[in-house]
Amino acid sequence: EVAGAAIHCFLKGEGSSPTLVLLHGNGEDHRCFERQWDAWSKCYRLIAIDSRGHGASTFGDAPLTIGRMAEDVLAVLDALGGGKA
């Protein structure tokens, strides 16, 4: 939950590997990266996020802005203990 929105994410890969955050384009969701997951997860811990109002994520109460979406990504990283990405 971030500013009234439920932010959905998909995780794959080893927890000790460097973290790679995958952000989709407008109108898509985390599944646009499905073909790359197996290859990338061999080297990275993947966090594929459905942006606010996309895929399984809800809009919430905050206005939809680039800044709000960046704060959502930081909140997901903090919640998952992602550290640097």
Summary of the structure (lengths in Angstrom):
residues: 85
radius of gyration: 12.5
end to end distance: 20.4
largest distance: 37.1
contacts: 244
relative contact order: 0.30
helix: 31%
strand: 19%
